[in-house]
Amino acid sequence: MAKNMKRRFDSKHRALKTGEVERPDGFYMYRWTDRAGKRHSIVADSLEKLRKMETESATNHLEGIRSEAAAITVNDVFRVWCRTKRGLKDNTFQNYRYMYNQFVAPDFGKNRVQKLKKSDVKQFYNLLIDERGLKVNTVDCIHTVLHQVLQFACEDRYCRTNVADNVLKELKKAHNFGESKRKALTIPEQQLFQRFLERENTPYHHWHSIFTVMMNTGMRVGEITGLRWEDIDLEAGVIDVNHTLVYYNHAQNGCYFNIHTPKTEAGKRQIPMLDIVKEAFIKEKSYQAYNGIRCNAVVDGYTDFIFVNRFGGVQHQGTLNKALRRIIRDCNDAELGKNPKTKVLLPRFSCHSLRHTFTTRMVESGINLKVVQDVLGHKSITTTLDIYTDVTRELASREFENLDQKLKANFDSIRTSPESTEETGENRT
């Protein structure tokens, strides 16, 4: 029967294979049926291009790539990823959605997944930095979600490899972006900050308690703003960290507060109170009683929060960081007013810098690494070790600077001493 089948040719007298057709408009089409009985077709403006596409389709079939993958865009995959993604806290998930919809979906997201190359992702990131002026931390966040979406596409057989692999790392090298290290306050800076907050004749004295607790517990901002009076035991000197307060833009009803479990399972912990922390809690209670401040906020059934504003509402991280900027400005103005040549001024820092400051003080004091990990609520000891390495490197550098100054001072005193001068004179004689 096969011998009796008539061979077909195109208008240029080239033999056509089974499934190939030359259309009246001059385009070529290849049609086939998959194992599931579904019909597929591809079209090209030349027989050469068509056969190249046939080869790609055959390779995709052998490697398990979906036959419909050619038409799937990054945005298509993202929509499926959103419907199936589990295990993320809602505020994290909403942040991912915002980053993707704001920066990826309008242009890059329209690309077909199967056609994407590593260079396309590089060009996209370069455009975000060079033309749109995004900071590397923002691009890092965009990369986090885009990489997950493309990985999902690989696992769901829409493409072979994740073209976003290692792109951000290479980008940082190309742009000479170093790893941004969080800076802790030095001991003199910390003392200056503490002294300024303790002054009752400033408009910032009411911030004393919350920043003191922040700087001397290593707790995350949301853990502190979410603290309730029932979470602390002043007699036993223990803080029970079992939830965190978050504020973010929800899929519905906009921005509002929620109570979440801690960032990781290790985040559920008990932290011993230093005396300065215990005093800060007592002062806060007295301050609120004296000024008639009561907590009026109820968030997911949680109430009686320790740190509230003058209206009884919970504190917002943005408000705290704004307060820090004003404190830094006025503290430095006061110091420069007393001594224009002062060497100790407050650097610009955020709430999270105070967590890092406490971590630094613990490491400098030689506290056991496992204890540091438990107090900070780190899931992995690697995170703690990274901080430990940075702190000890800086500490070693400072210690060697001090040693160098002492040795120079000793050498100078020996060189200028009378005995040294007499010996020098005798030797010359």
C-alpha positions as CSV (number, residue, x, y, z in Angstrom):
1,M,0.0,0.0,0.0
2,A,2.9,2.3,0.9
3,K,4.3,1.7,-2.6
4,N,1.1,2.9,-4.2
5,M,1.1,6.2,-2.2
6,K,1.7,9.1,-4.5
7,R,4.7,11.3,-3.6
8,R,3.8,15.0,-3.0
9,F,5.9,17.9,-4.1
10,D,5.8,21.7,-3.4
11,S,5.8,24.4,-6.1
12,K,9.6,24.1,-6.3
13,H,9.4,20.4,-6.9
14,R,10.8,19.4,-3.5
15,A,9.4,16.3,-2.0
16,L,7.2,16.8,1.0
17,K,7.2,14.5,4.0
18,T,4.2,13.0,5.7
19,G,2.2,15.8,7.4
20,E,3.9,18.6,5.4
21,V,1.7,20.8,3.2
22,E,2.3,23.9,1.1
23,R,-0.6,26.3,1.5
24,P,-1.9,28.5,-1.3
25,D,-0.4,31.6,0.3
26,G,3.1,30.1,0.0
27,F,3.5,29.2,3.7
28,Y,4.3,25.7,4.8
29,M,2.4,23.8,7.5
30,Y,3.3,20.6,9.4
31,R,0.5,18.7,11.2
32,W,0.7,15.8,13.5
33,T,-1.3,13.9,16.2
34,D,0.2,13.2,19.6
35,R,-0.2,10.0,21.7
36,A,-3.2,11.5,23.4
37,G,-4.9,12.0,20.1
38,K,-4.6,15.8,20.1
39,R,-3.9,17.5,16.8
40,H,-1.0,20.0,16.5
41,S,0.3,22.2,13.7
42,I,3.2,24.5,13.0
43,V,3.6,27.1,10.2
44,A,6.6,28.7,8.6
45,D,7.3,30.9,5.6
46,S,9.8,28.4,4.1
47,L,10.3,24.7,4.0
48,E,13.7,25.0,5.6
49,K,12.3,26.9,8.6
50,L,9.4,24.4,8.8
51,R,11.8,21.4,9.0
52,K,13.9,23.2,11.6
53,M,10.7,23.6,13.7
54,E,9.8,20.0,13.1
55,T,13.2,18.9,14.5
56,E,12.7,21.1,17.5
57,S,9.2,19.6,18.1
58,A,10.6,16.1,17.8
59,T,13.4,16.9,20.3
60,N,10.9,18.5,22.7
61,H,8.8,15.3,22.4
62,L,11.8,13.1,23.2
63,E,12.8,15.3,26.1
64,G,9.3,15.4,27.5
65,I,8.6,19.1,26.7
66,R,5.0,19.9,26.3
67,S,3.8,20.3,22.7
68,E,1.8,23.4,23.6
69,A,4.9,25.0,25.3
70,A,5.8,27.0,22.2
71,A,2.9,29.4,22.8
72,I,3.3,29.7,26.6
73,T,4.5,33.1,27.9
74,V,6.2,33.9,31.2
75,N,3.0,35.6,32.3
76,D,1.1,32.4,31.6
77,V,3.4,30.4,33.8
78,F,3.3,33.1,36.5
79,R,-0.5,32.8,36.7
80,V,-0.3,29.0,37.2
81,W,2.5,29.5,39.7
82,C,0.3,31.9,41.7
83,R,-2.5,29.4,41.8
84,T,-0.3,26.5,42.9
85,K,2.3,28.1,45.2
86,R,2.0,27.1,48.8
87,G,4.2,27.5,51.9
88,L,4.7,31.3,51.7
89,K,3.4,33.7,54.3
90,D,0.7,35.9,52.7
91,N,2.8,39.1,53.1
92,T,5.7,37.5,51.3
93,F,3.4,36.2,48.5
94,Q,1.8,39.5,48.1
95,N,5.2,41.2,47.8
96,Y,6.2,38.7,45.1
97,R,3.0,39.4,43.2
98,Y,3.5,43.2,43.4
99,M,7.2,42.9,42.3
100,Y,6.2,40.7,39.3
101,N,3.2,42.7,38.2
102,Q,5.1,46.0,38.6
103,F,8.3,45.2,36.8
104,V,8.1,41.8,34.9
105,A,4.6,41.5,33.6
106,P,4.3,44.6,31.4
107,D,7.2,43.7,29.0
108,F,9.5,40.8,29.9
109,G,6.5,38.6,31.0
110,K,5.2,38.6,27.4
111,N,8.2,36.6,26.1
112,R,7.6,33.0,25.3
113,V,9.2,30.7,27.8
114,Q,10.6,28.3,25.3
115,K,12.4,31.1,23.3
116,L,14.0,32.7,26.4
117,K,17.8,32.8,26.6
118,K,20.1,33.7,29.5
119,S,21.1,36.8,27.7
120,D,17.5,38.0,27.6
121,V,17.3,37.8,31.4
122,K,20.7,39.7,31.7
123,Q,19.5,42.4,29.4
124,F,16.3,42.7,31.4
125,Y,18.1,43.1,34.7
126,N,20.6,45.6,33.1
127,L,17.6,47.6,31.8
128,L,16.1,47.7,35.3
129,I,19.3,49.0,36.8
130,D,20.7,51.3,34.1
131,E,17.5,52.8,32.6
132,R,14.9,52.5,35.3
133,G,17.4,53.2,38.1
134,L,16.4,50.3,40.4
135,K,18.7,49.4,43.3
136,V,20.4,46.1,43.3
137,N,18.3,45.0,46.3
138,T,15.1,45.6,44.4
139,V,16.4,43.6,41.4
140,D,17.4,40.9,43.8
141,C,13.7,40.7,45.0
142,I,12.5,40.6,41.4
143,H,15.0,37.9,40.6
144,T,13.8,35.8,43.5
145,V,10.2,35.6,42.1
146,L,11.2,35.4,38.4
147,H,13.7,32.5,39.1
148,Q,10.9,30.6,41.0
149,V,8.5,31.1,38.1
150,L,11.0,29.9,35.5
151,Q,12.0,26.9,37.7
152,F,8.3,26.1,37.9
153,A,8.2,26.2,34.1
154,C,11.1,23.7,33.9
155,E,9.4,21.4,36.4
156,D,6.2,21.6,34.5
157,R,8.0,20.7,31.2
158,Y,7.5,24.0,29.4
159,C,11.3,24.5,29.0
160,R,14.5,22.5,29.5
161,T,16.6,24.8,31.7
162,N,16.1,27.7,34.1
163,V,17.8,30.6,32.1
164,A,17.8,32.7,35.2
165,D,20.3,30.5,37.1
166,N,23.3,32.4,38.4
167,V,22.3,35.5,36.3
168,L,22.0,37.8,39.4
169,K,25.4,36.7,40.7
170,E,27.0,37.4,37.4
171,L,25.2,40.8,37.2
172,K,26.5,41.9,40.6
173,K,30.1,41.1,39.5
174,A,29.6,42.9,36.2
175,H,28.3,46.0,37.9
176,N,30.8,45.6,40.8
177,F,28.1,45.4,43.4
178,G,29.6,44.1,46.6
179,E,27.5,42.3,49.2
180,S,25.7,44.9,51.2
181,K,26.8,44.3,54.8
182,R,24.6,45.6,57.6
183,K,26.5,47.9,59.8
184,A,26.2,47.7,63.6
185,L,26.6,50.8,65.8
186,T,30.0,50.9,67.5
187,I,30.1,51.0,71.3
188,P,30.7,54.8,71.4
189,E,27.8,55.3,68.9
190,Q,25.5,53.1,70.9
191,Q,26.3,54.9,74.1
192,L,25.6,58.3,72.4
193,F,22.3,57.0,71.0
194,Q,21.3,55.7,74.5
195,R,22.3,58.9,76.3
196,F,20.3,61.0,73.8
197,L,17.2,58.9,74.3
198,E,17.5,59.1,78.1
199,R,17.4,62.9,78.0
200,E,13.9,64.0,79.2
201,N,14.2,67.5,77.7
202,T,13.9,66.2,74.1
203,P,10.8,65.4,72.0
204,Y,12.2,61.9,71.6
205,H,12.2,60.6,75.1
206,H,9.0,58.6,74.6
207,W,10.9,56.5,72.0
208,H,13.5,55.4,74.7
209,S,11.8,52.2,75.8
210,I,11.1,50.6,72.4
211,F,14.6,51.4,70.9
212,T,16.3,50.2,74.1
213,V,14.4,46.9,73.9
214,M,15.3,46.7,70.2
215,M,19.0,47.4,70.8
216,N,19.3,45.0,73.7
217,T,17.3,41.9,72.6
218,G,18.2,41.4,68.9
219,M,14.4,40.9,68.2
220,R,13.0,41.7,64.7
221,V,10.9,44.8,64.4
222,G,7.6,43.0,63.9
223,E,8.4,40.8,66.9
224,I,8.8,43.9,69.1
225,T,5.8,45.8,67.8
226,G,3.7,42.7,68.2
227,L,4.8,42.1,71.8
228,R,1.9,41.9,74.4
229,W,2.2,42.4,78.1
230,E,1.4,38.7,78.5
231,D,4.4,37.8,76.4
232,I,6.9,39.1,79.0
233,D,7.6,37.8,82.5
234,L,9.4,40.6,84.5
235,E,9.9,38.4,87.5
236,A,11.5,35.5,85.6
237,G,13.2,38.0,83.2
238,V,12.1,36.3,80.0
239,I,10.5,37.4,76.7
240,D,8.4,34.8,74.9
241,V,8.5,35.4,71.1
242,N,5.6,33.5,69.5
243,H,4.2,35.8,66.8
244,T,5.0,38.8,64.7
245,L,3.1,41.9,63.6
246,V,3.1,42.6,59.9
247,Y,1.6,45.4,57.7
248,Y,1.3,44.9,54.0
249,N,-0.9,45.4,50.9
250,H,-3.4,42.5,50.7
251,A,-5.0,41.1,47.6
252,Q,-8.2,42.6,48.9
253,N,-9.0,45.6,51.1
254,G,-5.6,47.2,50.7
255,C,-3.1,47.7,53.5
256,Y,-3.7,46.6,57.1
257,F,-2.0,44.8,60.0
258,N,-2.0,41.0,60.6
259,I,-0.5,38.6,63.1
260,H,1.7,35.9,61.6
261,T,3.8,33.2,63.1
262,P,7.5,34.0,63.4
263,K,9.6,34.1,60.2
264,T,10.9,30.5,60.8
265,E,10.1,27.8,63.3
266,A,13.3,28.7,65.1
267,G,11.8,32.2,65.5
268,K,9.6,30.8,68.3
269,R,11.9,31.3,71.3
270,Q,12.5,32.7,74.7
271,I,14.9,35.5,75.2
272,P,16.5,36.3,78.6
273,M,16.1,40.0,79.6
274,L,19.1,42.2,80.4
275,D,18.5,44.6,83.3
276,I,18.3,47.5,80.9
277,V,15.5,45.8,79.0
278,K,13.5,45.0,82.2
279,E,13.9,48.7,83.2
280,A,12.7,49.8,79.8
281,F,9.5,47.7,80.1
282,I,8.8,49.1,83.5
283,K,9.4,52.7,82.3
284,E,7.0,52.2,79.4
285,K,4.3,50.9,81.7
286,S,4.7,54.0,84.0
287,Y,4.9,56.4,81.0
288,Q,1.6,55.0,79.6
289,A,-0.1,55.1,83.0
290,Y,1.0,58.7,83.6
291,N,-0.2,59.9,80.2
292,G,-3.4,57.9,80.2
293,I,-2.4,55.8,77.1
294,R,-4.2,52.5,76.7
295,C,-4.0,49.9,73.9
296,N,-7.1,50.2,71.7
297,A,-5.8,47.9,68.9
298,V,-7.1,44.4,68.2
299,V,-5.3,42.5,65.4
300,D,-6.6,39.0,64.6
301,G,-7.8,38.7,68.2
302,Y,-4.5,39.9,69.7
303,T,-4.6,43.0,71.9
304,D,-2.9,44.6,74.9
305,F,0.2,45.4,72.9
306,I,3.1,46.9,74.8
307,F,4.3,49.5,72.4
308,V,1.5,51.7,71.2
309,N,1.2,55.3,69.9
310,R,-0.6,58.1,71.7
311,F,-3.9,57.0,70.2
312,G,-3.5,53.4,71.4
313,G,-2.7,52.0,68.0
314,V,0.1,49.6,67.3
315,Q,3.5,51.0,66.0
316,H,4.3,50.9,62.3
317,Q,7.9,50.1,61.2
318,G,7.9,53.1,58.8
319,T,7.0,55.4,61.7
320,L,9.9,54.0,63.8
321,N,12.4,54.5,61.0
322,K,11.2,58.0,60.4
323,A,11.7,58.7,64.1
324,L,15.2,57.3,63.9
325,R,16.1,59.7,61.1
326,R,14.9,62.7,63.2
327,I,16.8,61.4,66.3
328,I,20.0,61.0,64.3
329,R,19.7,64.5,62.9
330,D,19.0,66.2,66.2
331,C,21.5,64.1,68.2
332,N,24.3,65.0,65.8
333,D,23.3,68.7,65.7
334,A,23.5,68.7,69.5
335,E,26.9,67.0,69.6
336,L,28.3,69.3,66.9
337,G,27.0,72.3,68.8
338,K,28.9,71.2,71.9
339,N,32.1,70.3,70.0
340,P,32.4,70.9,66.3
341,K,35.4,68.6,66.2
342,T,33.7,65.6,67.8
343,K,34.7,62.2,66.4
344,V,31.6,60.4,67.5
345,L,28.4,61.0,65.6
346,L,25.4,58.7,64.8
347,P,25.6,57.2,61.3
348,R,22.4,56.7,59.3
349,F,20.8,53.4,60.4
350,S,17.5,51.6,60.5
351,C,15.6,49.5,63.1
352,H,17.2,46.4,61.7
353,S,20.6,47.8,62.4
354,L,19.8,47.7,66.1
355,R,19.2,43.9,65.8
356,H,22.6,43.7,64.1
357,T,24.1,45.9,66.8
358,F,23.0,43.5,69.6
359,T,24.3,40.6,67.6
360,T,27.7,42.3,67.3
361,R,27.8,43.0,71.1
362,M,27.1,39.3,71.8
363,V,29.9,38.1,69.5
364,E,32.3,40.7,70.9
365,S,31.5,39.4,74.4
366,G,32.4,35.8,73.4
367,I,28.9,34.3,73.8
368,N,28.6,30.8,72.5
369,L,27.5,30.7,68.8
370,K,24.6,28.3,69.5
371,V,23.3,30.7,72.1
372,V,23.6,33.6,69.6
373,Q,21.7,31.5,67.0
374,D,18.9,30.7,69.5
375,V,18.5,34.3,70.7
376,L,18.3,35.7,67.2
377,G,15.9,32.9,66.0
378,H,18.1,31.9,63.0
379,K,17.0,28.8,61.3
380,S,20.4,27.9,60.1
381,I,23.7,28.2,61.9
382,T,25.2,29.4,58.6
383,T,23.5,32.7,58.9
384,T,24.9,33.1,62.4
385,L,28.4,32.1,61.3
386,D,28.3,34.7,58.5
387,I,27.6,37.4,61.0
388,Y,30.2,36.0,63.4
389,T,32.8,36.0,60.6
390,D,32.1,39.6,59.7
391,V,32.1,40.8,63.3
392,T,35.3,39.0,64.3
393,R,37.1,40.3,61.2
394,E,36.1,43.9,62.1
395,L,37.0,43.3,65.8
396,A,40.5,41.9,64.8
397,S,41.1,44.9,62.6
398,R,40.2,47.3,65.4
399,E,42.4,45.4,67.9
400,F,45.4,45.4,65.6
401,E,44.9,49.2,65.1
402,N,45.0,49.7,68.9
403,L,48.0,47.4,69.1
404,D,49.8,49.4,66.4
405,Q,49.1,52.7,68.2
406,K,50.4,51.2,71.5
407,L,53.6,49.9,69.9
408,K,54.2,53.2,68.2
409,A,53.6,55.1,71.5
410,N,56.0,52.7,73.3
411,F,58.6,53.1,70.6
412,D,58.4,56.9,70.6
413,S,58.7,57.0,74.4
414,I,61.8,54.8,74.3
415,R,63.3,56.9,71.5
416,T,62.8,60.2,73.4
417,S,63.8,59.0,76.9
418,P,67.0,60.4,78.6
419,E,68.6,57.0,78.9
420,S,68.1,56.4,75.2
421,T,69.6,59.8,74.4
422,E,72.6,59.2,76.7
423,E,73.2,55.8,75.2
424,T,73.1,57.2,71.7
425,G,75.6,59.9,72.7
426,E,78.0,57.4,74.2
427,N,77.8,55.2,71.2
428,R,78.6,58.2,69.0
429,T,81.6,59.0,71.2
